């Protein structure tokens, strides 16, 4: 019996012990945003990079002013320079009186200077992919200019720049000119194959940040080859399909009209019988509503409505065709995912051309792409016209 009680006591003591790596919360430095910039390109072909981490000052979030009434920042940005992002994250230990903790990291911003160097981008993000503290949901983006400057923006609606950027990344559900956030888990998949891809692009303007484009990456060397924005980005989104919201401006009879898409899907068919002239057919179907109009024509006129739907379809075809031309003639890479379709549905043909699709003979640039669109206007809103003719 005594032996049993002794074993039970030892077992109970084990249950009462704490975690071996337990650290008081007030000694942790929570990093919610990180930025990577090019510091120097060395003559021997190596690079010096600067890692900037944004630490949350928790006390200033709940008490944003000092006794004298002056504002206190709710964050502190700390930078270190070296050749390895993992090494630099550890060097932060000597730059701040807190233990850096990356489990709450929301965003990772990489400057275009790094992104444009072949193979450097994949190298500097490798530490963030491998580190066990990093969550797979971290949003990754490229900045036009220094990434660390993005972490210094000040807004009236959000005290933490990283959290502000994290939130605007979610606005893609309302706009055709934005792509869905790319998380580090998805980026890891991009880096494991050679298909080209896109990442969200941030630009700084008068101490504010704009999210209005994408950086296009060559999937073989994992470096940025260009950017697209505006209507070209709309064309990219329309090719990819699965759109639940978006806006399209077009003109009819010299008057501006706004078409709000409620749904859009694409169908892509490829004929790869001739590798020197692969034929790609893109069919896009959309439905939506008239969100705004100029002029006095009634939208209850079926003939006029048929004309509107035809004009919307032609506008979509024009936008998508121009986006394809940019990809084939300027960027010279397929970032639409046509290569995935070839691999999945025409594997024998793909094996013969995969090395020359984006590189070598660049068969993608020689492909014939045909675009067709169909648009349906489901509703016209609460009014059938903007004004009476007598008001003109």
PAFIKE-496592 format. One record per atom (N, C-alpha, C, CB): y, z, x. Coordinates in steps of 0.001 Angstrom, whole numbers, plus 500000, padded with zeros to 6 digits. Last residue first. Glycine has a CB too. Example, Ala and Ser with C-alpha at 12.3 -4.5 7.8 and 13.67 -1.06 7.14 Angstrom:
% PAFIKE-496592
497750507080512850
498940507140513670
500030507870512900
499402505725514084
494310507800513190
495500507800512300
496700507800513200
495527509046511308
This chain:
% PAFIKE-496592
566830430634467253
566988429950468522
568439429532468744
566073428736468584
566474431635464768
567069432545465743
567332431855467072
566167433745465958
565127429841463223
566552429994462978
567253430891463968
566767430517461620
562484430196463905
563214429068464475
564704429214464305
562759427781463849
561735433651464610
561890432538463695
562698431423464356
562564433000462395
559576434751467319
560806434771466545
560825433587465591
562041434748467470
556864434821468136
557838435710468765
559114435839467943
558174435210470153
554064435008465839
555050434281466645
556119435257467124
555694433114465830
552324436679464551
551837435336464839
552832434509465637
551509434627463558
551700440061465560
552613439032465060
552081437667465439
554045439232465615
549900441743466710
550429442139465398
551366441112464799
551147443450465510
547441439584468329
548304440748468240
548811440986466825
549468440595469178
545635437604468230
546996437197468595
547973438364468494
547466436048467699
542226437371469441
543283437956468610
544642437494469116
543200439509468611
540632435587470941
540052436325469827
541119436884468889
539186437453470349
540534432633472470
541524433627472062
540993434320470818
542929432973471796
538515431528475094
538589431816473669
539660432873473429
537214432288473123
537862428997477489
538630430181477091
538673430312475582
540053430116477650
535983427775480138
536116427790478677
536809429089478289
534715427655477961
535849425637483010
536176426906482344
536267426707480842
537500427484482882
534461424508486113
534760424281484694
534986425634484026
533602423492483984
534367423051489297
534760424221488498
535037423792487060
536014424917489108
532383422195492054
532929421761490765
533175422984489895
531966420761490051
532308421534495419
532387422614494432
533071422091493173
533155423845495007
530396420426498013
531181419968496866
531140421053495789
530637418602496311
530591421424501469
530001421467500133
530966420947499076
529577422888499791
531683421693503906
531352420329503496
530782420273502079
530359419721504471
531909424372504346
533167423612504250
532929422181503784
533883423598505601
529204425058504618
529965425501503440
531238424684503261
530316426988503559
528443424133507109
528035423363505929
528773423795504673
526544423496505709
529100424376509948
529921424867508836
529671424053507554
531416424812509216
527675423953512225
528163422769511510
529041423116510311
526995421934511048
528515427097513281
527867425863513713
528476424654513031
526374425920513432
528934429008510199
529170428744511615
528473427441512015
528667429928512490
528219429222507592
529588429622507933
529955429285509373
529764431107507703
525769427645507951
526506427744506687
527981428100506930
525851428798505771
524037427468510034
525152426506510008
525973426592508728
524623425095510169
522012429198509689
522780429335510931
524002428422510956
521892429033512128
520915428331507220
521613429618507306
522465429764508562
520614430738507256
519436426024506744
520891425889506916
521618427186507211
521477425287505698
516757426599506497
517137425456507333
518631425439507655
516753424159506643
516701428700504742
516203428922506090
516642427805507038
514682429030506075
517558427451502364
518457428372503066
517998428614504506
518541429706502313
515342426043501517
516522425289501957
517450426189502784
517284424705500733
513736428246500897
513272427268501894
514438426440502426
512201426340501284
515303429562498883
515041430186500180
514601429188501251
513985431249500026
516957429454496601
516622428239497364
516257428652498787
517821427211497367
517480431936495518
516935430892494636
516525429609495360
517946430552493585
518358433678497573
517497434169496500
516794433058495733
518302434993495546
519932432130499267
518831432898499828
517837433321498744
519366434125500558
521827431097497475
520961430192498226
519732430933498753
521737429551499390
523039433479496692
522339432660495689
521379431699496379
523351431873494812
524196434289499099
523201435145498444
522370434358497445
523883436318497742
526025432242499539
524892432382500462
523794433265499860
525367432972501806
527958432752497675
527096431583497463
525855431681498353
527872430267497756
529798434783497990
528418435158497735
527513433982497418
528368436129496618
532357434286498789
532112434363497350
530701434834497024
532357433015496714
533054433677501307
533104435102500970
532885435314499473
534452435711501400
532395431410503594
532003431682502211
532003433185501977
530605431077501894
535038430088505632
533858430931505428
533639431156503932
534015432291506167
537507428881506203
536259428240506620
535043429168506576
536416427702508010
540190429320505751
539391430416506302
538031429940506817
539190431493505248
540951426557505054
541746427445505906
540886428532506560
542865428091505087
538984425155503587
539861424432504502
540635425331505466
540825423616503716
537446426964502020
536808425880502761
537700425300503859
536407424785501809
539255428844500954
538056429299501653
537467428196502532
537012429780500648
541137427169499746
541567428099500797
540364428529501631
542274429340500184
539483425950497841
540096425141498901
540573426005500064
541269424334498341
538952428123496194
537848427506496937
538393426661498084
536975426637495999
541511428500495142
540886429557495933
539748429004496774
540373430675495026
541815426113493688
542684426364494845
542105427462495737
544101426756494380
539894426508491697
539768425378492630
540614425593493877
540177424069491945
541004428693490332
539726428843491035
539538427726492064
538554428842490030
543379427552489263
543423428727490142
542152428826490975
543615430013489319
542376425432487674
543335425176488746
543347426315489758
544734424973488170
540783426781485829
540181425788486726
541077425508487924
539903424486485972
542787428270484539
541711428951485263
541065427993486265
540649429500484278
544236426196483373
544887427081484335
543846427817485178
545797428090483609
542355425147481615
542846424308482710
543526425147483791
543822423253482175
542114427328479851
540953426866480618
541389426023481821
540004426052479716
544704427379478780
544198428532479529
543036428114480417
543760429658478569
544727424928477456
545666425157478552
545226426342479422
547080425403477996
542807425350475499
542590424296476496
543482424506477712
542854422911475883
544071427341474035
542805427629474703
542483426589475773
541676427691473683
546304425870473097
546478427046473960
545202427340474734
546884428275473127
545080423990471473
545851423531472624
546058424677473620
547211422960472168
544084425627469498
543150424835470307
543828424358471594
542622423624469499
546517426530468464
545633427475469129
544603426748469993
544931428359468098
547442424198467291
548217424789468386
547348425777469167
549488425498467839
545512423889465332
545677422833466336
546426423370467554
546431421622465736
545946426191463802
544698426028464538
544804424969465624
543581425672463588
548547428295463548
548280426856463536
547054426590464416
549531426037464040
549165430842464104
548199430634463020
547849429161462850
548749431187461710
551150431044465867
549814431061466439
548731430929465369
549607432336467228
554052429074465580
553132430004464947
551747429891465574
553061429746463438
556696428903467972
555548428294467320
554628429362466734
554780427413468307
558855429845469400
558804430164467974
557621429540467248
560067429723467319
559104431515472679
559159430392471739
558921430824470311
558146429344472120
556627433362474450
558008432938474285
558003431726473352
558680432602475672
554346436149474191
554673434726474117
556179434528474012
553967434069472920
551592438275475034
553041438044474943
553295436547474902
553801438702476143
548857438361474699
549563439628474882
551064439468474716
549257440207476251
546309437014473023
547664436667473434
548460437966473490
548325435622472450
543066437957474353
544106437968473328
545418437456473909
544290439387472750
539751436727475124
540822437710475197
541826437545474085
541518437620476519
537176435451477236
537722435694475904
538762436790476000
536605436077474894
535693432945479346
536545434109479119
536865434250477630
537846433998479942
533518431571481669
533782431781480241
534607433052480079
532448431874479424
532982429177484123
533626430452483800
533944430513482314
534912430645484632
530823427769486434
531237427754485036
531763429141484669
530056427335484101
530454425875489251
530919427182488778
531419427026487349
532044427760489705
528171424340491339
528831424250490028
529172425662489541
527917423508488985
527835422797494386
527985424098493741
528767423914492444
528700425116494685
525853421000496548
526668420907495338
526649422248494596
526156419762494415
525965420259499961
525461421170498924
526414421112497728
525328422647499470
525660418168502044
526564418129500882
525955418953499749
526823416653500415
523832418607503949
525140418127504400
526146418021503257
524992416775505073
521514419262502562
522246420324503275
523643419895503720
521453420769504486
520541418294499551
521173417675500719
522001418730501451
522066416460500300
519584420174497751
518682419123498218
519219418442499479
518465418085497115
520810422303496506
520786422298497968
519856421231498531
520367423656498483
522806423087493967
521838422044494324
521882421888495839
522152420671493593
523485425945492086
523587425276493372
522451424272493534
523568426300494517
525562427568489725
524342426807489988
524537425997491264
523986425877488785
526878430388488233
526918429538489423
525554428890489627
527329430356490680
528995431663485849
527641431175486064
527703430172487213
527039430526484756
530935434537484989
530759433266485684
529279432945485813
531423433304487071
533036436053482518
531792435985483287
531664434598483906
530557436305482389
535276438306481097
535098437031481793
533805437094482599
536320436712482719
537205439953478628
535913439743479294
535922438379479964
534727439855478282
539787440083477949
538973441242477609
537602441165478256
538830441363476104
542777438958479320
541326438804479259
540673440135478904
540776438275480600
545657437931477909
544999439138478394
543491439005478195
545542440398477665
548035435608478623
546674435730478103
546036436972478734
545825434433478405
551304434861477844
550434435763478601
549097435886477885
551093437162478779
553517432086478299
552606432847477444
551680433671478327
551786431904476508
556563430227478342
555645431154478993
554790431883477966
556418432160479846
556990426791477501
557203428209477192
556126429067477864
557198428439475657
556407424096477732
557559424611478450
557845426086478228
558743423836478074
554023423829476364
555240423225475803
556494423816476440
555284423422474279
552959426607478100
552579425612477101
553836425131476391
551551426196476081
551891428281481023
552967427670480241
552384426649479268
554014426999481172
550533431532481877
550472430082481820
551631429577480964
549105429600481253
549039434336483405
550273433696482946
550079432189482938
551479434090483846
546646436717482659
546857435363483159
548126434781482552
545643434465482843
545048439797483421
546171439086482822
546334437723483478
547469439906482950
542204441858482515
543009441072483442
544056440272482696
542124440141484268
538964443278482220
540391443359481922
541152442545482952
540883444835481909
536410442883482992
536598443512481688
538067443615481303
535974444889481683
534347440626484679
535712441130484514
535853441692483107
536770440007484775
532127439241485861
532040440649485423
533412441302485332
531156441451486383
533042437057488659
532713437391487273
532724438881486996
531370436836486923
533510435673491011
532557436773491068
532129437223489664
533161437948491836
535463433916490098
534202433382490606
533134434470490615
534388432801492021
537485435713489468
536896434902488393
535570434292488831
537868433791487964
538157436733491988
537596437626490974
536905436837489862
538696438515490381
539193434372493152
538031435049493739
537348435947492711
538453435877494966
541407433948491504
540329432960491561
539056433557492124
540750431765492396
542925436191492160
542434436029490788
541261435041490759
543576435541489854
543511435513494770
542645436671494536
542102436649493107
543413437987494798
545197433396494251
543962433153495005
542982434308494852
544276432930496486
547342434620492945
546440433763492178
545139433467492912
547129432469491840
547455437393495165
548025436656494039
546993435856493275
549104435741494522
545673436807498280
546363437648497294
546824436777496141
547570438397497934
543807437061501314
544158436331500094
544802437314499126
542898435646499449
543595436725504895
543832437502503679
544028436556502503
545062438430503844
541385436509507777
542535436160506962
542681437084505775
542429434735506492
539357437508509275
539783436136509581
540992435711508762
538641435167509338
538200440430510756
539058439864509730
539544438485510152
540247440789509447
534754440643511736
536182440755512022
536972439998510957
536508440210513441
531904440416512053
532550441544511364
533997441729511808
531769442832511613
530487438331512902
531174439097513942
531921440292513367
532142438204514697
529347437626510396
528554437586511624
529176438445512712
528406436151512116
531182437700508302
530060438626508284
529240438650509552
529181438302507162
534582437817508452
533439437014508878
532257437970509019
533733436240510235
536539439056505769
535810439306507013
534689438293507222
535237440719507013
539744439331504397
538491438579504381
537830438695505753
538737437082504003
541479441732502586
541213441195503916
539837440547503882
541292442311505021
543420441317499616
542184441684500300
542160441050501678
540946441253499482
546135442822497680
545432441736498347
544139442231498951
546306441108499420
547771445039497083
547944443768496394
547267442605497111
549406443476496233
549115447953497169
547736447464497168
547740446163496391
546730448514496541
551657449351499099
551276448408498056
549821447987498260
552215447170498060
553579452276499669
552402451479499979
552064450590498795
551206452381500342
556820452981501061
555862452991499956
554691452104500331
556521452513498623
558729452680502977
558094453999502838
557189454114501626
559145455062502761
559144449824502666
560183450831502428
559571452193502090
561114450378501293
555862449088502495
557151448504502173
558122449619501818
557030447486501015
552682448324503815
553774449281503684
555075448547503425
553890450155504943
549635447316502280
550823446976503056
551894448020502785
551338445546502708
546076447087502246
547281447857501961
548425447358502838
547037449371502188
543280445524500858
544340445443501865
545564446211501389
544708443969502162
539718445901500504
541080446055499983
542103446091501119
541188447336499135
537582443386501946
537964444782501816
539385444854501266
537855445521503180
534822441066501694
536241441398501580
536421442908501475
536869440694500358
532518439022503673
532875439998502638
534372440263502650
532100441315502839
529641437040504673
531056437392504744
531438438253503543
531936436120504802
526452438094505833
527252437480504776
528699437949504895
526677437826503375
524710439241507567
525721438361508135
526527437627507072
525072437365509052
523954442815507293
523622441395507181
524787440556507699
523285441018505712
524988445305507805
523584445084508145
523159443628507994
522709445953507285
527521445432506818
527373445351508271
525937445055508695
527834446644508908
527083445730504065
527739444523504581
527457444338506072
529257444592504338
526018448308504045
525158447180503679
525761445865504167
524945447133502153
528321449719504767
527143449779505625
526199448619505330
526414451114505443
529887449275502520
530271448654503789
529095448650504760
531472449391504411
528550450947500740
528502449503500520
528878448758501800
529445449098499367
529226453394501898
527823453052501715
527647451555501507
527239453818500535
531981453393501723
531379453254503050
529885452954502976
531608454517503859
533186451241499087
532829452542499639
532009452366500915
532044453375498603
535808449506497900
534605449335498721
534320450668499401
534782448176499782
537101449248494583
537041449929495878
535728449637496594
537211451438495694
537512445913493258
536985447265493139
536945447920494522
535572447251492493
540637444203493811
539178444269493787
538748445725493651
538568443629495068
543353442783491996
542805443873492788
541286443804492729
543321445250492284
544272440991490180
544759440838491549
544316441982492450
546269440742491553
543572441593487663
542784440551488309
543157440402489777
542969439225487587
543567444997486587
544249443862487190
543269442893487827
545247444338488223
542287447278485741
543329446740484877
543961445459485411
544391447769484677
540537448142487617
539974447886486290
540991447235485364
539471449184485672
541961448816489864
541390447464489804
540844447124488421
540282447320490835
542808451368490216
543559450544489266
543004449133489119
544995450467489689
541633452859492156
540905452762490891
541608451857489884
540721454141490293
543415453017494193
542251452156494394
541475451942493100
541334452751495453
545117454993493463
545532453617493165
544397452629493406
546747453231494015
543659457266494362
543817457011492924
544218455566492631
544856457957492339
543804457104497122
542490457168496488
542584456813495004
541880458569496661
546538457333497463
545891456063497757
544517456000497111
545777455855499268
546834460056496714
547581459013496016
546905457651496217
549046458969496514
545277461319498623
544840461381497224
545560460331496390
545089462783496639
546793460779500901
545416460288500810
544913460282499374
544497461137501673
549261462132500388
549188460664500480
547773460117500318
549743460209501807
549800464697498212
548881464297499271
548772462778499324
547493464930499056
551465465066496026
551863465651497312
550999465212498491
551824467142497212
552496462686493712
551327463229494385
551719463769495754
550228462160494519
554838461690492646
553763462037491708
552575462725492361
553286460803491014
556581460891494529
557015461966493640
555893462463492742
558174461500492791
555415460372497881
555553459960496492
555956461166495652
554236459332495964
555460459212501145
555832460303500244
556037459748498846
557112461027500739
553201458371503806
554037458004502662
554307459227501788
553364456888501832
551541458766505926
552812459500505930
553689459204504724
553575459181507179
549380457150505967
549117458564505691
550387459408505689
548148459115506711
550469454795506818
550103454898505405
549887456357505019
548835454073505110
550643455156509523
551881455195508749
551605455330507255
552707453942509013
548073454743510431
548559456127510385
549854456245509587
548774456657511800
547810451984510493
547141452723509420
547690454140509299
545631452768509664
550308449632511133
549655450872511558
549082451649510375
550641451747512320
549502446473509500
550362447372510253
549607448640510598
551636447701509463
547853446420506727
548643445445507471
549708446243508215
549284444340506519
544763448125506593
546220448169506448
546848447065507290
546779449559506864
541781448182504654
542498447687505832
543989447795505567
542097446216506169
539417450728503557
540419449672503348
541073449305504664
541490450120502329
536947452559501826
537366451950503080
538337450814502779
536143451434503889
536168455678500392
536726454340500182
537286453812501499
537831454361499086
533131457455500423
534445457269501068
534921455837500851
534372457594502595
530581457919499463
531595457460498519
532977457271499122
531688458418497399
528891459065501229
528779457616501083
529844457037500148
527398457257500568
530499461511503316
529889461116502054
529900459600501917
530619461767500870
529863462992506464
530555461959505695
529783461611504425
530757460702506549
528247464677507874
529273465280507027
529915464262506091
530339465931507886
526623463107509466
526011463716508276
527034464365507359
524984464746508692
527695459999510688
527950461444510643
527415462049509344
529462461730510780
527397457216510365
526282458021510853
526462459529510652
526074457743512302
529831456215509434
528606455903508695
527479456863509076
528174454449508960
531600457056511333
531798457544509965
530557457281509107
533035456876509329
530697455640513562
530632457094513556
530786457684512169
531686457654514454
531297452988512817
529904453418512938
529777454934512888
529301452891514232
533832452095512909
533434452757511657
532013453300511726
533553451785510487
533946450934515423
534763452130515182
534407452820513869
536237451763515179
532150448732515196
531914449805516168
532683451074515809
532307449343517570
533213447031513329
531912447648513034
531625448814513974
530790446605513139
535588446329514762
535640447014513469
534334447736513172
535950446020512353
534685444880516978
535304446193517165
535307446989515873
536730446041517685
533708442321516368
532749443397516630
533371444778516832
531953443055517832
536811440809517046
535378440636516774
534553441814517262
534872439363517422
539696442156515701
538953442033516950
537454441923516652
539240443242517881
540867442660513279
540870441271513745
540113441072515057
542289440797513914
540783445421512911
539937444580512063
539829443147512579
540476444569510648
542758446369514646
541351446634514938
540465445646514187
540978448085514563
544967445344513302
544811445084514732
543374445337515171
545777445957515548
544811446390510746
544419444995510916
544268444630512388
545439444079510257
543418449734510726
544527448798510911
543997447375511122
545404449229512111
541692451355508175
541574450734509490
542681449688509627
540157450089509690
541201454339506470
542064453171506608
541955452651508034
543541453514506251
539248455985504241
539289455599505646
540079454294505732
537837455440506252
539333458719501897
539658457349502296
539581457196503814
541060456960501793
538235461316501518
538347460377500402
538503458941500851
539506460751499533
536344464000502681
537088462799503071
537053461775501937
536503462186504374
535020466348502442
535888465967501325
536741464746501648
536786467129500945
533674466748504783
532869466591503573
533701466170502367
532149467882503264
534814467252507204
534971465903506651
534192465689505355
534532464883507669
536681469652508785
535577469476507848
535792468161507106
535476470683506849
537697471216511782
537740470025510916
536482469893510071
537924468763511757
538723474462511877
537542473659512162
537552472437511237
536230474497511978
542059475079513073
541057475079512016
539874474224512461
541654474552510677
544249474746514692
543593476057514684
542581476202513555
544630477150514572
544132471679516521
544499472422515319
543692473709515273
544261471573514036
543237470560518821
544580470197518389
545046470951517153
544639468734518124
540621470902519489
541606471439520404
543035471176519998
541380470892521743
539286469580517492
539070471015517612
540117471665518523
537665471291518145
539646466908517835
540550467573516897
540429469100516990
540259467109515462
537532466052519281
538709466474520031
539747467157519135
539335465276520728
535835465175517296
535526466449517934
536720466965518747
534293466303518838
537015462765516692
536901463752515618
536577465133516185
535822463326514607
536677461457519116
538020461884518718
537977462914517600
538845460685518280
533943460898519102
534500461756520148
535852462313519719
534640460979521470
533924459134516938
533178460384516857
533706461384517880
531677460135517077
535467457014517908
535944457759516744
535212459087516592
535777456926515479
536190456460521278
535135456675520288
535672457500519127
533915457376520928
538233456367523100
537442455149522905
536376455277521828
536789454763524193
541421457791522161
540280457668523063
539512456406522746
539362458896522964
543725460119520776
543459458770521281
542312458787522285
544722458176521929
544639461743517722
544050461813519060
543662460403519476
542809462776519096
546732463431515325
546231462212515963
545667462507517345
547343461167516066
547121464886512147
546849465129513558
546226463877514149
545918466362513752
549189465721509498
548461464646510145
548345464932511640
549155463289509898
549014467994506876
549431467808508263
548560466732508880
549336469137509073
550279468806503577
549312468223504509
549895468201505916
548914466796504068
552268469608502007
550938470042501595
549858469486502510
550669469620500161
555268470803503493
554309469723503280
552951470299502909
554193468838504536
557668472666501756
556661472656502799
555668471554502481
555954474036502922
561166472717501056
559828472228500763
558929472346501985
559882470780500284
563085475699500920
562796474418501542
561356474033501254
563057474468503061
563644478241499964
563757477142499021
563448475778499607
565113477123498456
563157480389501516
564514479840501545
564700478650500634
564875479449502936
560456480712501170
561345481691500553
562782481184500513
561277483016501307
559253477320500572
559372478542501337
560305479503500606
559885478250502763
557173475648498164
558474475957498741
558438477260499513
559533476026497656
554614475275497032
555214474186497791
556564474492498421
555359473025496918
551954476709496520
553261477314496764
554083476355497628
553117478717497456
549730475141496248
550028476050495151
551395476702495292
548967477111495063
549910473686498579
549661472975497324
550036473855496134
548181472542497226
550149475455500630
551361474745500229
551162473895498975
551837473868501362
547551476341501015
548568477274500523
549817476583500039
548933478248501596
546195474102502102
545911474551500742
547000475457500180
544589475273500709
546872471452503645
547358472818503781
547302473434502390
548820472871504392
544517469105504734
545168469730503582
545616471139503955
544213469765502354
544926466676507244
544412467986506865
545211468528505678
544474468969508064
544141463548508163
545065464262507287
544395465538506783
545512463365506096
543875462141511400
543219462843510288
544256463613509487
542115463803510808
543723459283513310
544627460221512644
543910460822511448
545949459521512205
542752457961516320
542255458499515050
543275459499514526
540846459172515223
543281455135518208
543880456399517766
543317456770516406
545430456297517707
541518453642520950
541891453710519537
542483455083519240
540663453429518619
541194451378523529
541582452738523182
542039452727521729
542709453281524135
538515449267524539
539678449527523699
539931451027523606
539483448924522295
537443446981527153
537291448134526267
538600448385525524
536867449395527067
537893445004528992
537334444624527705
537071445772526766
536089443898527914
539244445687531236
537786445535531363
537108445242530029
537185446790531968
541857446076530393
541530444835531113
540033444610531236
542148444855532496
542127447391527009
542012447525528454
541547446225529110
541052448653528797
544383447731524592
543258446862524936
543175446812526446
543417445422524325
545308450620522690
545446449769523870
544186448929524036
545710450620525143
545239451525520040
546185452127520973
546409451227522178
545690453498521426
544761450655516720
544588450197518089
545658450849518961
544664448642518175
543727453244514404
544688452261514920
544315451853516335
546122452827514889
542505454673511483
542144454190512815
543109453084513229
540675453677512845
542671457606509485
543218456293509819
542847455942511253
544758456266509629
541538459571506733
541509459240508154
542025457827508354
540082459384508730
541771462329504462
542064460941504798
542033460730506292
543416460527504242
541054464932504238
540868464105503044
541187462634503303
541737464624501913
539675467672505803
540253466349506053
539994465485504826
539649465690507350
540170471059505944
539628469995505110
540392468693505338
539681470393503627
539313473305508147
540389472332507988
539873471135507231
540960471904509350
538414476703507674
538040475292507614
539286474426507447
537048475039506457
539116479255507407
539037478762508777
538652477290508822
538039479583509573
538950479921504804
540297479862505349
540314479440506817
540970481205505196
536219480080504359
536925478897503888
538323478776504476
537010478916502388
534115481089507084
535079481427506026
535922480220505655
535988482584506469
530966479638507476
532308479735508034
533272480070506906
532723478414508754
527534479682508352
528561480012507373
529904480202508071
528176481280506584
525261478981509655
526496478288510041
527630478581509070
526257476782510117
523245480490508535
523512480675509963
524823480036510388
522378480101510785
523887482126505443
523630480889506173
524023481076507635
524404479699505540
522731485605505201
523580484463504872
523172483235505660
525042484790505138
520055487644503854
520798487069504978
521613485875504519
519843486656506109
518516488439501754
519876488965501806
520693488374502934
519844490452501945
516027487409502165
516788486880501038
518243487315501097
516166487324499725
515175489010504276
515397487574504508
516251486971503410
514061486828504597
514801491423502950
515865491313503940
516188489859504256
515475492046505213
512504490816501473
513762491082500774
514951490955501722
513739492481500143
510613490648503500
510910489454502707
512245489599501989
509790489188501692
510586493304504338
510997492249505279
511393490985504531
509864491936506278
509591494516502009
510915494875502518
511439493802503465
510869496235503232
507029493432501836
507988493168500768
509415493459501234
507651494009499528
505885494532504123
506026493064504023
507074492703502982
504669492400503661
505955497237503360
506645496796504571
506892495292504537
505835497172505819
504322497293501111
505744497605500961
506549497158502167
505936499093500741
501867496666502315
502440495755501307
503931495987501147
501737495934499952
501508498932503870
501632497624504519
502273496614503586
500262497117504976
501231500848501943
502394500906502830
502631499570503523
502212502008503873
498785500000500839
500000500000500000
501263500000500872
500008501235499052
